Amino acid sequence: MILALKSIGEILQMLGERITEERLSQNITQRDLASRSVVAYSTLRKIESSG
């Protein structure tokens, strides 16, 4: 995957999708992930929903 050819918006969307996929594969809720990380729940929701 060549990220240099993608826009910032596309990269952020891909990142959000990747986070969601990985979180779900580990059976972790957004709240659980937020509490385990330094990212606020509301921020995590925004990242996963729109990148």
C-alpha positions as CSV (number, residue, x, y, z in Angstrom):
1,M,0.0,0.0,0.0
2,I,1.4,3.4,-1.0
3,L,0.2,6.0,1.4
4,A,2.0,8.9,-0.4
5,L,-0.6,8.7,-3.2
6,K,-3.6,9.0,-0.9
7,S,-5.1,12.1,0.7
8,I,-4.9,12.8,4.4
9,G,-8.7,12.0,4.6
10,E,-8.2,8.7,2.9
11,I,-5.3,7.8,5.2
12,L,-7.3,8.7,8.3
13,Q,-10.3,6.7,7.1
14,M,-8.0,3.7,6.5
15,L,-6.6,4.1,10.0
16,G,-10.1,4.2,11.6
17,E,-11.1,1.1,9.7
18,R,-7.9,-0.7,10.8
19,I,-8.5,0.3,14.4
20,T,-12.1,-1.0,14.3
21,E,-11.1,-4.3,12.6
22,E,-8.3,-4.9,15.1
23,R,-10.5,-4.0,18.1
24,L,-13.3,-6.2,17.0
25,S,-11.0,-9.1,16.2
26,Q,-9.9,-9.0,19.9
27,N,-13.5,-8.6,21.1
28,I,-12.8,-5.3,22.8
29,T,-15.4,-2.5,23.1
30,Q,-14.6,1.1,22.3
31,R,-14.9,1.9,26.0
32,D,-12.5,-0.8,26.9
33,L,-10.0,0.3,24.3
34,A,-10.3,3.9,25.4
35,S,-9.7,3.0,29.1
36,R,-6.6,1.0,28.1
37,S,-5.2,3.8,26.0
38,V,-4.6,7.5,26.3
39,V,-7.3,8.2,23.8
40,A,-10.7,9.5,25.1
41,Y,-13.8,7.4,24.3
42,S,-15.3,10.3,22.3
43,T,-12.1,10.7,20.2
44,L,-11.9,7.0,19.5
45,R,-15.6,7.0,18.4
46,K,-14.8,9.8,16.0
47,I,-11.7,8.1,14.6
48,E,-13.5,4.8,14.0
49,S,-16.6,6.4,12.5
50,S,-15.0,8.9,10.2
51,G,-11.2,8.7,10.3
